[in-house]
Amino acid sequence: MPNLNAFEKRFPKSGVFYLGHASIMAVLNGKKILFDPIVLSKPYDESWAFYPPQIRDESFHNVDAVVVSHIHQDHYDVEFLKSLAPQAKLIIVGGRPEFESDIKSKAQRTVNVIEPERTTEIFDGVFLHGVNHETNGVDASTIAFDEHFCVYHGNDNYLSAEGLSKFKAPGRAVDVACVPYAFIHWYPFLLDCDGDALLDKQTEGQRLVDLYMDDCIRAIEILNPKLAIPFGANLLLQDGNAFSEMNLAVKTPFEFFDHAAAKSARLADVVRPLLAGDYCGLHEQGFEVVSHSRGSSGDYRLAADAYLKSLPAKRVGADKSLPPVEEFVDKLNQKISGCDHEASDNLVQMELKLPQRTLKIEIDCRSFSAVQVREFSQSRATHQFTLDEYASMSWLEGRRFEEIIGMRRFRLKRTPNVYASNVLKFINTAL
């Protein structure tokens, strides 16, 4: 990998190499530390594609340490962790027992758990300081630093101003801040609605896109780095169309730069829309950024569209047979029967589009029971999901519905069109 070789020669002691999306390799005091590397795995059953593609290199298996921020599949490459050289340290920030249990059971190696909000020396003269998200129990951010260089890895953790201020405790100024800026949630972009509800959806979508870009600007102002890398959105739904509703909601790094520069001329000197293979670091002549990224957001979107169209379409294999539906419904009932979720007068309706037929399964949130039906009921409040054939088959084959939501291969129609947190919690955790 020419870019990686050039980086290692130019910045042997202090630097950041961008693998793409939320993956970096930081070099501190000569030690190579990977953050959230995605090297062997493909998120959510290959439903998403990285653009530009993640940088991959055999040397990544022999780094000195790997830090994994959280459990989401675009940050947590279990197969790669298993393949690491024995001497590589695997590190997470503690305080999240479910993640800690999961990675210890799957990585098949020792996991070093550092205490949150306490500076830990992970190698001679190399330190790590982590801060967990205040409420969600999932995310954690870190700074890694030595005597000369400090890197912030924000993955997709949107910390409050108070949370970000905790990185001042070690007394180190941040040189490079990798800060999330993009809203890649399915809501509201995959809602089916029309009329006034469609206008509300469009307004809400733009509000959330702007909210998260402004949150990134706030984080940059608090961290005050030499360089801010707009982070964690080089990920598109692999639907062959970079201009689809879901993919247009994922703003490009160039769009964020334009947004930031319009807010403040000073930010235009700090924010750089780096792409996979770009890098920066500290040498005798000072701090330097080496970027191969050229063009505009429009150029980027056209290139991403061509890339997505070059990938094979996600289809159910012709050799796959439909699992017994009655058996699936029985297992679903066993899973949800007697669950401790808050009961509600809602029906969750699953329309499964399969190559030869359509299945309809209705789940009652009052009795926590599921049944296959010919037609959906229209007498109660509903959350009606329509899954494409790939997601339909994946759910029937036993994947949790939280993973199906991660695939983004669905549409949702709500009647009435209101947010019901208790129903969504049931869908995400019980199904």
C-alpha positions as CSV (number, residue, x, y, z in Angstrom):
1,M,0.0,0.0,0.0
2,P,2.0,3.0,-1.3
3,N,0.2,5.6,0.9
4,L,0.8,3.6,4.1
5,N,4.5,3.1,3.3
6,A,4.9,6.8,2.6
7,F,3.1,7.6,5.9
8,E,5.3,5.3,7.9
9,K,8.5,6.8,6.4
10,R,7.3,10.4,6.8
11,F,5.9,10.1,10.3
12,P,7.7,7.2,12.1
13,K,7.0,8.7,15.6
14,S,3.9,10.8,15.6
15,G,1.0,10.6,13.1
16,V,-2.4,9.5,12.0
17,F,-3.2,7.4,9.0
18,Y,-6.9,7.3,7.9
19,L,-8.1,3.9,6.9
20,G,-11.6,5.3,6.2
21,H,-15.0,5.7,7.9
22,A,-14.1,5.6,11.7
23,S,-10.8,3.7,11.4
24,I,-7.4,5.3,12.0
25,M,-3.9,4.1,12.9
26,A,-2.3,6.5,15.3
27,V,1.5,6.4,15.8
28,L,2.6,7.6,19.2
29,N,6.2,7.3,20.4
30,G,6.7,4.9,17.5
31,K,3.9,2.6,18.7
32,K,1.1,1.7,16.1
33,I,-2.4,1.8,17.5
34,L,-5.5,1.0,15.4
35,F,-8.8,2.5,16.4
36,D,-12.0,0.7,15.2
37,P,-10.4,-1.1,12.3
38,I,-12.8,-2.8,9.9
39,V,-10.5,-5.1,7.9
40,L,-12.1,-8.5,7.5
41,S,-15.8,-8.0,8.4
42,K,-18.5,-6.3,6.4
43,P,-21.2,-4.6,8.5
44,Y,-24.7,-5.8,8.8
45,D,-24.5,-8.8,6.5
46,E,-22.8,-6.8,3.8
47,S,-25.7,-4.4,3.5
48,W,-23.5,-1.4,3.7
49,A,-20.4,-0.5,1.6
50,F,-17.5,1.8,2.6
51,Y,-16.7,4.5,0.1
52,P,-13.9,5.0,-0.6
53,P,-13.2,1.3,0.4
54,Q,-11.4,0.8,3.7
55,I,-7.6,0.6,3.4
56,R,-6.4,-2.9,4.1
57,D,-2.9,-4.1,4.7
58,E,-1.3,-7.2,6.1
59,S,0.8,-5.1,8.4
60,F,-2.3,-4.2,10.4
61,H,-2.3,-7.7,11.9
62,N,1.0,-6.8,13.6
63,V,0.3,-3.5,15.2
64,D,1.1,-2.8,18.8
65,A,-2.5,-2.3,20.0
66,V,-6.2,-2.1,18.8
67,V,-8.8,0.0,20.6
68,V,-12.4,-0.8,19.9
69,S,-14.9,2.0,20.8
70,H,-18.2,0.1,20.9
71,I,-20.2,-2.9,19.8
72,H,-21.7,-1.6,16.5
73,Q,-20.6,-3.6,13.5
74,D,-19.0,-0.7,11.5
75,H,-16.6,-0.3,14.5
76,Y,-16.1,-3.9,15.8
77,D,-14.5,-6.4,13.5
78,V,-14.5,-9.6,15.4
79,E,-12.8,-11.7,12.7
80,F,-9.9,-9.2,12.5
81,L,-9.5,-9.2,16.3
82,K,-9.1,-13.0,16.2
83,S,-6.4,-12.7,13.6
84,L,-4.2,-10.2,15.5
85,A,-0.6,-11.1,16.3
86,P,-0.3,-12.5,19.9
87,Q,1.6,-9.5,21.1
88,A,-1.0,-6.9,20.0
89,K,-2.9,-5.4,22.9
90,L,-6.7,-5.3,22.6
91,I,-8.1,-2.4,24.6
92,I,-11.6,-1.1,25.5
93,V,-12.9,1.6,27.9
94,G,-14.7,-0.1,30.8
95,G,-18.1,0.8,32.3
96,R,-20.1,-1.1,29.7
97,P,-20.6,-4.6,31.0
98,E,-22.6,-6.0,27.9
99,F,-19.9,-4.9,25.5
100,E,-17.1,-6.1,27.8
101,S,-18.8,-9.5,28.1
102,D,-19.3,-9.7,24.3
103,I,-15.8,-8.9,23.2
104,K,-14.2,-11.1,25.8
105,S,-16.3,-14.1,24.6
106,K,-15.7,-13.4,20.9
107,A,-12.2,-12.0,20.5
108,Q,-10.5,-15.2,21.8
109,R,-7.7,-13.2,23.4
110,T,-7.0,-11.1,26.5
111,V,-9.0,-7.8,26.6
112,N,-7.4,-4.9,28.5
113,V,-10.2,-2.8,30.1
114,I,-9.2,0.7,31.1
115,E,-11.1,2.6,33.6
116,P,-13.1,5.5,32.1
117,E,-12.1,9.1,33.0
118,R,-8.7,7.9,34.2
119,T,-5.5,8.3,32.2
120,T,-3.8,4.9,31.6
121,E,-0.3,4.3,30.4
122,I,-0.6,1.6,27.8
123,F,3.0,1.6,26.6
124,D,6.1,3.5,27.9
125,G,5.2,7.1,27.4
126,V,1.9,6.4,25.6
127,F,-1.4,7.1,27.4
128,L,-5.1,6.6,26.8
129,H,-7.9,8.5,28.4
130,G,-11.5,7.4,27.7
131,V,-14.9,8.9,28.3
132,N,-18.2,7.0,28.0
133,H,-21.4,8.6,26.6
134,E,-23.4,10.0,29.5
135,T,-26.6,8.1,28.9
136,N,-26.7,5.5,26.1
137,G,-24.5,2.8,27.7
138,V,-22.9,2.0,24.3
139,D,-20.4,4.6,23.1
140,A,-17.0,5.7,24.3
141,S,-14.4,8.2,23.0
142,T,-10.7,8.4,23.7
143,I,-7.6,10.5,23.4
144,A,-4.3,8.8,22.9
145,F,-1.1,10.8,23.4
146,D,2.6,10.8,24.1
147,E,4.9,13.7,25.0
148,H,4.6,15.3,21.6
149,F,1.3,14.3,19.9
150,C,-2.3,13.9,20.9
151,V,-5.2,12.3,18.9
152,Y,-8.9,12.3,19.7
153,H,-11.0,9.4,18.4
154,G,-14.7,10.3,18.6
155,N,-16.1,7.4,16.4
156,D,-19.8,8.1,16.4
157,N,-20.0,9.2,20.1
158,Y,-21.8,12.5,20.4
159,L,-20.7,13.7,23.8
160,S,-22.1,16.7,25.6
161,A,-19.9,19.8,26.2
162,E,-19.4,18.5,29.8
163,G,-18.3,15.1,28.4
164,L,-15.9,16.6,26.0
165,S,-14.4,18.9,28.7
166,K,-13.3,15.7,30.6
167,F,-10.6,15.3,28.0
168,K,-8.9,18.4,29.4
169,A,-8.1,16.4,32.6
170,P,-4.8,14.9,31.3
171,G,-3.7,18.5,30.4
172,R,-2.9,17.7,26.8
173,A,-3.9,19.8,23.9
174,V,-5.4,17.8,21.0
175,D,-3.5,17.9,17.7
176,V,-5.8,15.8,15.6
177,A,-9.5,15.4,16.4
178,C,-11.6,12.8,14.5
179,V,-15.1,14.0,15.1
180,P,-18.4,12.5,14.0
181,Y,-20.7,14.8,12.0
182,A,-23.3,12.7,10.2
183,F,-26.7,11.4,11.1
184,I,-27.0,7.8,9.6
185,H,-30.1,6.7,11.6
186,W,-33.0,5.2,9.7
187,Y,-35.4,7.8,11.2
188,P,-37.0,9.7,9.6
189,F,-35.5,8.8,6.1
190,L,-37.1,5.3,5.8
191,L,-40.6,6.4,6.9
192,D,-43.4,5.9,4.4
193,C,-45.8,8.9,4.5
194,D,-47.4,11.4,2.2
195,G,-49.1,14.8,2.3
196,D,-48.4,17.0,5.3
197,A,-46.6,14.0,7.0
198,L,-44.1,13.9,4.1
199,L,-43.4,17.6,4.5
200,D,-42.9,17.0,8.2
201,K,-40.5,14.1,7.4
202,Q,-38.4,16.3,5.1
203,T,-38.2,19.1,7.6
204,E,-37.3,16.7,10.4
205,G,-34.7,15.0,8.3
206,Q,-33.0,18.3,7.5
207,R,-33.2,19.4,11.1
208,L,-31.4,16.3,12.3
209,V,-28.7,16.5,9.6
210,D,-28.0,20.1,10.6
211,L,-28.2,19.3,14.3
212,Y,-25.4,16.6,14.0
213,M,-23.2,18.8,11.8
214,D,-23.6,21.6,14.3
215,D,-22.8,19.2,17.1
216,C,-19.6,18.4,15.3
217,I,-18.7,22.1,15.0
218,R,-19.3,22.5,18.8
219,A,-17.0,19.6,19.6
220,I,-14.3,21.0,17.3
221,E,-14.6,24.3,19.1
222,I,-14.3,22.7,22.5
223,L,-11.4,20.4,21.6
224,N,-9.6,23.1,19.5
225,P,-7.3,20.8,17.5
226,K,-4.8,21.7,14.8
227,L,-6.7,19.5,12.4
228,A,-10.3,18.2,12.5
229,I,-11.3,15.2,10.4
230,P,-15.0,14.9,9.7
231,F,-15.5,11.4,10.7
232,G,-17.5,8.2,10.4
233,A,-19.8,8.7,7.4
234,N,-18.0,7.1,4.6
235,L,-20.6,4.3,4.7
236,L,-23.4,3.9,2.2
237,L,-26.3,1.5,1.9
238,Q,-25.3,-1.0,-0.8
239,D,-28.4,-0.4,-2.9
240,G,-26.6,0.6,-6.2
241,N,-27.6,4.2,-5.8
242,A,-25.6,6.9,-4.0
243,F,-28.5,9.2,-4.6
244,S,-31.2,7.2,-2.8
245,E,-33.1,8.7,0.0
246,M,-31.1,6.9,2.7
247,N,-27.7,7.6,1.1
248,L,-28.4,11.3,0.4
249,A,-29.1,11.5,4.2
250,V,-25.4,10.5,4.7
251,K,-23.7,13.8,4.1
252,T,-20.3,13.7,2.5
253,P,-17.2,15.0,4.2
254,F,-17.1,17.8,1.6
255,E,-20.6,18.9,2.5
256,F,-19.6,19.1,6.1
257,F,-16.6,21.2,5.2
258,D,-18.9,23.6,3.3
259,H,-21.3,23.7,6.3
260,A,-18.5,24.4,8.8
261,A,-16.8,27.0,6.6
262,A,-20.1,28.9,6.2
263,K,-20.4,29.0,10.0
264,S,-16.8,30.2,10.6
265,A,-13.9,31.2,8.5
266,R,-11.6,29.9,11.2
267,L,-13.1,26.4,10.8
268,A,-12.2,26.4,7.1
269,D,-8.5,26.4,8.2
270,V,-9.0,23.5,10.7
271,V,-11.5,21.1,9.0
272,R,-10.1,18.9,6.3
273,P,-12.3,16.4,4.4
274,L,-9.8,13.5,4.4
275,L,-10.6,10.2,2.7
276,A,-9.2,6.7,3.1
277,G,-5.4,6.7,2.5
278,D,-4.8,10.3,3.6
279,Y,-2.6,11.1,6.6
280,C,-1.0,13.7,8.8
281,G,1.6,13.9,11.5
282,L,4.5,15.7,13.2
283,H,8.1,15.8,12.0
284,E,11.1,18.1,12.5
285,Q,9.6,20.8,10.2
286,G,6.3,20.8,12.1
287,F,2.8,19.5,11.5
288,E,1.8,18.4,8.0
289,V,-1.3,17.1,6.3
290,V,-1.0,14.9,3.2
291,S,-4.3,14.6,1.4
292,H,-5.0,12.9,-1.9
293,S,-8.7,14.1,-1.7
294,R,-9.7,16.3,-4.6
295,G,-12.9,17.6,-6.1
296,S,-16.2,18.5,-4.6
297,S,-19.2,16.9,-3.0
298,G,-20.8,16.4,-6.4
299,D,-17.7,14.6,-7.7
300,Y,-17.6,12.5,-4.6
301,R,-21.3,11.5,-4.9
302,L,-20.9,10.6,-8.6
303,A,-17.8,8.5,-7.9
304,A,-19.6,6.8,-5.0
305,D,-22.6,6.1,-7.2
306,A,-20.4,4.4,-9.8
307,Y,-18.7,2.4,-7.1
308,L,-22.1,1.2,-5.7
309,K,-23.3,0.3,-9.2
310,S,-20.1,-1.8,-9.7
311,L,-21.0,-4.0,-6.6
312,P,-23.1,-7.1,-7.0
313,A,-26.7,-6.5,-6.0
314,K,-27.8,-8.1,-2.7
315,R,-30.1,-11.0,-3.6
316,V,-31.3,-14.1,-2.0
317,G,-29.4,-17.1,-3.5
318,A,-31.3,-19.3,-5.9
319,D,-30.3,-22.3,-3.8
320,K,-31.9,-20.9,-0.6
321,S,-35.1,-22.5,0.6
322,L,-37.7,-20.7,2.7
323,P,-37.4,-21.8,6.4
324,P,-40.6,-23.3,7.8
325,V,-42.8,-20.3,8.6
326,E,-44.8,-22.1,11.3
327,E,-41.6,-23.0,13.1
328,F,-40.4,-19.4,12.8
329,V,-43.6,-18.0,14.3
330,D,-43.5,-20.6,17.1
331,K,-39.9,-19.5,18.0
332,L,-40.9,-15.9,17.8
333,N,-43.8,-16.5,20.3
334,Q,-41.4,-18.3,22.6
335,K,-39.1,-15.3,22.5
336,I,-41.7,-12.6,23.2
337,S,-44.2,-14.5,25.4
338,G,-44.1,-13.2,29.0
339,C,-41.5,-10.5,28.1
340,D,-41.2,-7.7,30.6
341,H,-41.8,-4.8,28.1
342,E,-44.5,-2.3,28.7
343,A,-47.7,-3.4,27.0
344,S,-49.4,-1.1,24.5
345,D,-52.3,-1.1,22.2
346,N,-50.0,-1.4,19.1
347,L,-49.7,-4.0,16.4
348,V,-46.2,-4.5,14.8
349,Q,-46.9,-5.7,11.3
350,M,-44.1,-7.4,9.3
351,E,-44.6,-7.7,5.5
352,L,-41.9,-10.0,4.2
353,K,-41.1,-9.7,0.5
354,L,-39.7,-13.0,-0.8
355,P,-38.8,-14.2,-4.3
356,Q,-41.9,-16.3,-4.8
357,R,-44.4,-14.9,-2.2
358,T,-45.2,-12.3,0.4
359,L,-45.6,-13.2,4.1
360,K,-47.4,-11.2,6.7
361,I,-46.8,-11.6,10.4
362,E,-48.6,-9.6,13.0
363,I,-47.3,-9.1,16.5
364,D,-49.6,-7.9,19.3
365,C,-47.9,-5.6,21.8
366,R,-50.8,-6.0,24.2
367,S,-50.6,-9.8,24.5
368,F,-47.0,-10.2,23.2
369,S,-48.0,-12.8,20.7
370,A,-47.4,-13.3,17.0
371,V,-49.4,-14.8,14.2
372,Q,-49.2,-15.2,10.5
373,V,-52.1,-13.5,8.7
374,R,-53.6,-13.1,5.3
375,E,-54.3,-9.4,5.7
376,F,-53.2,-6.9,8.3
377,S,-55.6,-5.5,10.9
378,Q,-56.5,-1.9,10.5
379,S,-58.4,-1.5,13.8
380,R,-55.5,-0.4,16.0
381,A,-52.4,1.7,16.0
382,T,-49.7,0.0,13.9
383,H,-46.0,0.0,13.0
384,Q,-45.9,-1.7,9.6
385,F,-42.5,-2.7,8.4
386,T,-42.0,-3.8,4.7
387,L,-38.7,-5.7,4.3
388,D,-37.0,-6.4,1.0
389,E,-36.3,-10.1,0.1
390,Y,-32.7,-10.1,1.5
391,A,-33.8,-8.7,4.9
392,S,-36.9,-10.9,5.0
393,M,-34.9,-14.0,4.5
394,S,-32.3,-12.9,7.1
395,W,-35.0,-12.4,9.7
396,L,-36.6,-15.8,8.9
397,E,-33.2,-17.4,9.2
398,G,-32.9,-16.3,12.8
399,R,-31.2,-12.9,12.9
400,R,-32.4,-10.5,15.6
401,F,-34.6,-7.7,14.3
402,E,-32.1,-5.2,15.6
403,E,-29.7,-6.5,13.0
404,I,-32.4,-6.2,10.3
405,I,-32.9,-2.6,11.3
406,G,-29.1,-2.2,11.0
407,M,-29.3,-3.4,7.4
408,R,-31.7,-0.5,6.5
409,R,-33.5,-2.7,4.0
410,F,-37.0,-1.8,5.0
411,R,-39.6,0.9,5.0
412,L,-41.8,1.8,8.0
413,K,-45.3,3.2,8.0
414,R,-46.8,4.3,11.3
415,T,-50.5,4.7,11.9
416,P,-50.9,7.2,13.5
417,N,-47.6,8.7,12.4
418,V,-46.2,9.3,15.9
419,Y,-43.1,8.3,17.7
420,A,-43.7,5.5,20.2
421,S,-40.5,4.8,22.2
422,N,-41.9,1.8,24.1
423,V,-42.9,0.1,20.8
424,L,-39.4,0.8,19.3
425,K,-37.7,-0.5,22.4
426,F,-39.7,-3.8,22.1
427,I,-38.9,-4.1,18.4
428,N,-35.2,-3.4,19.0
429,T,-34.6,-5.7,22.0
430,A,-37.3,-8.4,22.1
431,L,-37.7,-9.5,18.4
